[in-house]
Amino acid sequence: MKKKGPVGWIAFILLLIGGLNWGLVGFFKFDLVAAIFGDMTTLSRIVYDLVGLAALYMIVKKAMVMGEEKTE
């Protein structure tokens, strides 16, 4: 198993932030990102965009790893 590089760690941290935020929204109707940066401000949208891009990155990386495992 390969170690995560800097981009992998950043993506992992962003996914944790996104997951915790969605947990707060689901359980308590509290959006922490909006509370910190404002409701749909440019900065909060950037955070949401980065979380989404991190999820896409992790999906692609996982698919690549699974593809490599099948060829071995």
TORPA-4810 file (N, C-alpha, C, O; in nm, 3 decimals):
<nodes>
NODE_1_0.085_-0.118_0.000_0.000_0.000_0.000_0.089_0.124_0.000_0.183_0.135_0.078_M
NODE_2_0.056_0.216_-0.090_0.134_0.339_-0.101_0.098_0.438_0.009_-0.015_0.440_0.058_K
NODE_3_0.197_0.519_0.046_0.170_0.626_0.141_0.104_0.742_0.069_0.123_0.760_-0.051_K
NODE_4_0.027_0.820_0.143_-0.037_0.937_0.085_0.066_1.048_0.069_0.148_1.072_0.158_K
NODE_5_0.061_1.114_-0.045_0.143_1.232_-0.066_0.070_1.354_-0.009_-0.037_1.339_0.050_G
NODE_6_0.126_1.474_-0.027_0.062_1.595_0.026_-0.079_1.618_-0.027_-0.168_1.658_0.047_P
NODE_7_-0.099_1.593_-0.157_-0.232_1.613_-0.215_-0.331_1.514_-0.155_-0.446_1.549_-0.128_V
NODE_8_-0.287_1.391_-0.136_-0.373_1.290_-0.075_-0.414_1.327_0.067_-0.529_1.308_0.105_G
NODE_9_-0.319_1.379_0.144_-0.351_1.421_0.281_-0.446_1.540_0.282_-0.538_1.545_0.363_W
NODE_10_-0.424_1.635_0.192_-0.514_1.752_0.185_-0.655_1.705_0.149_-0.753_1.750_0.208_I
NODE_11_-0.664_1.615_0.051_-0.795_1.562_0.011_-0.861_1.489_0.128_-0.981_1.504_0.150_A
NODE_12_-0.784_1.411_0.201_-0.838_1.337_0.316_-0.891_1.433_0.423_-0.999_1.411_0.477_F
NODE_13_-0.816_1.537_0.453_-0.858_1.636_0.553_-0.983_1.709_0.507_-1.075_1.732_0.586_I
NODE_14_-0.988_1.745_0.379_-1.108_1.811_0.327_-1.230_1.721_0.334_-1.340_1.767_0.363_L
NODE_15_-1.210_1.592_0.308_-1.322_1.498_0.320_-1.368_1.484_0.465_-1.488_1.470_0.490_L
NODE_16_-1.275_1.488_0.559_-1.315_1.486_0.701_-1.397_1.610_0.735_-1.500_1.600_0.802_L
NODE_17_-1.351_1.725_0.690_-1.425_1.850_0.715_-1.564_1.841_0.655_-1.663_1.876_0.719_I
NODE_18_-1.572_1.795_0.530_-1.701_1.782_0.464_-1.793_1.683_0.534_-1.912_1.709_0.550_G
NODE_19_-1.736_1.570_0.574_-1.818_1.469_0.643_-1.870_1.517_0.776_-1.986_1.496_0.810_G
NODE_20_-1.783_1.583_0.852_-1.827_1.638_0.981_-1.932_1.746_0.962_-2.029_1.754_1.037_L
NODE_21_-1.912_1.831_0.861_-2.010_1.936_0.835_-2.146_1.877_0.798_-2.250_1.922_0.847_N
NODE_22_-2.146_1.775_0.710_-2.273_1.712_0.674_-2.337_1.641_0.792_-2.460_1.637_0.803_W
NODE_23_-2.255_1.584_0.879_-2.310_1.524_1.002_-2.379_1.627_1.088_-2.488_1.603_1.142_G
NODE_24_-2.316_1.743_1.102_-2.378_1.852_1.179_-2.507_1.900_1.114_-2.606_1.928_1.183_L
NODE_25_-2.507_1.909_0.981_-2.628_1.951_0.911_-2.739_1.848_0.931_-2.853_1.884_0.960_V
NODE_26_-2.705_1.721_0.917_-2.805_1.615_0.929_-2.862_1.599_1.068_-2.983_1.583_1.084_G
NODE_27_-2.775_1.604_1.169_-2.821_1.581_1.306_-2.875_1.706_1.374_-2.971_1.699_1.452_F
NODE_28_-2.814_1.820_1.346_-2.848_1.941_1.423_-2.893_2.060_1.338_-2.919_2.168_1.391_F
NODE_29_-2.903_2.040_1.204_-2.939_2.150_1.113_-2.846_2.269_1.133_-2.889_2.384_1.131_K
NODE_30_-2.717_2.240_1.153_-2.616_2.343_1.175_-2.505_2.328_1.072_-2.435_2.227_1.071_F
NODE_31_-2.489_2.428_0.987_-2.385_2.427_0.884_-2.265_2.506_0.937_-2.266_2.629_0.939_D
NODE_32_-2.162_2.434_0.980_-2.045_2.497_1.039_-1.970_2.585_0.940_-1.924_2.693_0.976_L
NODE_33_-1.958_2.540_0.816_-1.890_2.621_0.714_-1.963_2.754_0.695_-1.899_2.859_0.689_V
NODE_34_-2.095_2.749_0.687_-2.172_2.873_0.672_-2.162_2.959_0.797_-2.159_3.082_0.787_A
NODE_35_-2.155_2.898_0.914_-2.143_2.975_1.038_-2.009_3.047_1.044_-2.000_3.158_1.097_A
NODE_36_-1.904_2.984_0.992_-1.771_3.046_0.997_-1.753_3.149_0.886_-1.705_3.259_0.911_I
NODE_37_-1.791_3.111_0.763_-1.760_3.195_0.647_-1.879_3.272_0.591_-1.861_3.355_0.501_F
NODE_38_-1.998_3.248_0.641_-2.118_3.314_0.590_-2.194_3.221_0.498_-2.137_3.130_0.437_G
NODE_39_-2.325_3.245_0.488_-2.412_3.159_0.409_-2.392_3.187_0.260_-2.432_3.292_0.210_D
NODE_40_-2.330_3.092_0.192_-2.304_3.097_0.048_-2.224_3.220_0.004_-2.247_3.275_-0.104_M
NODE_41_-2.131_3.260_0.087_-2.037_3.364_0.047_-1.934_3.301_-0.047_-1.930_3.179_-0.063_T
NODE_42_-1.854_3.384_-0.108_-1.751_3.332_-0.197_-1.658_3.235_-0.123_-1.623_3.131_-0.177_T
NODE_43_-1.620_3.270_-0.001_-1.529_3.185_0.075_-1.594_3.051_0.112_-1.529_2.946_0.103_L
NODE_44_-1.720_3.053_0.152_-1.785_2.926_0.186_-1.804_2.840_0.061_-1.791_2.718_0.068_S
NODE_45_-1.832_2.902_-0.052_-1.846_2.826_-0.177_-1.713_2.763_-0.217_-1.710_2.651_-0.269_R
NODE_46_-1.603_2.834_-0.192_-1.471_2.778_-0.221_-1.446_2.654_-0.135_-1.394_2.554_-0.183_I
NODE_47_-1.485_2.661_-0.007_-1.469_2.545_0.082_-1.551_2.429_0.029_-1.501_2.316_0.022_V
NODE_48_-1.677_2.454_-0.008_-1.762_2.347_-0.061_-1.703_2.290_-0.190_-1.703_2.169_-0.211_Y
NODE_49_-1.651_2.378_-0.277_-1.589_2.333_-0.403_-1.469_2.245_-0.376_-1.452_2.141_-0.440_D
NODE_50_-1.384_2.285_-0.281_-1.265_2.207_-0.249_-1.300_2.071_-0.192_-1.234_1.971_-0.223_L
NODE_51_-1.404_2.066_-0.110_-1.449_1.937_-0.055_-1.498_1.846_-0.168_-1.467_1.727_-0.170_V
NODE_52_-1.572_1.902_-0.261_-1.619_1.825_-0.376_-1.506_1.775_-0.463_-1.506_1.659_-0.506_G
NODE_53_-1.408_1.861_-0.490_-1.292_1.821_-0.569_-1.211_1.714_-0.497_-1.158_1.623_-0.561_L
NODE_54_-1.201_1.725_-0.365_-1.130_1.625_-0.287_-1.198_1.489_-0.300_-1.132_1.386_-0.311_A
NODE_55_-1.331_1.489_-0.298_-1.405_1.363_-0.312_-1.379_1.303_-0.450_-1.357_1.182_-0.461_A
NODE_56_-1.382_1.384_-0.555_-1.354_1.334_-0.689_-1.212_1.279_-0.699_-1.189_1.175_-0.760_L
NODE_57_-1.117_1.349_-0.640_-0.978_1.305_-0.640_-0.966_1.168_-0.573_-0.900_1.078_-0.626_Y
NODE_58_-1.029_1.153_-0.458_-1.019_1.026_-0.385_-1.088_0.913_-0.462_-1.041_0.799_-0.459_M
NODE_59_-1.197_0.942_-0.530_-1.265_0.840_-0.611_-1.174_0.793_-0.723_-1.160_0.673_-0.747_I
NODE_60_-1.112_0.888_-0.793_-1.022_0.853_-0.903_-0.902_0.774_-0.852_-0.864_0.673_-0.911_V
NODE_61_-0.842_0.819_-0.741_-0.727_0.748_-0.685_-0.765_0.606_-0.646_-0.689_0.512_-0.673_K
NODE_62_-0.880_0.588_-0.583_-0.925_0.455_-0.542_-0.948_0.366_-0.663_-0.912_0.249_-0.662_K
NODE_63_-1.009_0.422_-0.768_-1.033_0.345_-0.890_-0.901_0.302_-0.953_-0.890_0.191_-1.004_A
NODE_64_-0.802_0.390_-0.950_-0.671_0.357_-1.006_-0.604_0.245_-0.925_-0.544_0.154_-0.982_M
NODE_65_-0.614_0.252_-0.794_-0.555_0.149_-0.707_-0.625_0.016_-0.731_-0.560_-0.089_-0.739_V
NODE_66_-0.757_0.020_-0.742_-0.831_-0.104_-0.766_-0.795_-0.163_-0.901_-0.788_-0.285_-0.916_M
NODE_67_-0.772_-0.079_-1.000_-0.731_-0.126_-1.132_-0.594_-0.189_-1.129_-0.570_-0.290_-1.196_G
NODE_68_-0.502_-0.131_-1.051_-0.367_-0.187_-1.038_-0.371_-0.322_-0.967_-0.295_-0.412_-1.002_E
NODE_69_-0.458_-0.335_-0.867_-0.467_-0.461_-0.793_-0.519_-0.574_-0.881_-0.480_-0.690_-0.864_E
NODE_70_-0.608_-0.542_-0.976_-0.662_-0.645_-1.064_-0.560_-0.695_-1.164_-0.566_-0.810_-1.208_K
NODE_71_-0.464_-0.609_-1.201_-0.365_-0.649_-1.300_-0.249_-0.726_-1.238_-0.171_-0.787_-1.311_T
NODE_72_-0.237_-0.724_-1.108_-0.125_-0.795_-1.042_-0.153_-0.941_-1.023_-0.069_-1.013_-0.969_E
</nodes>
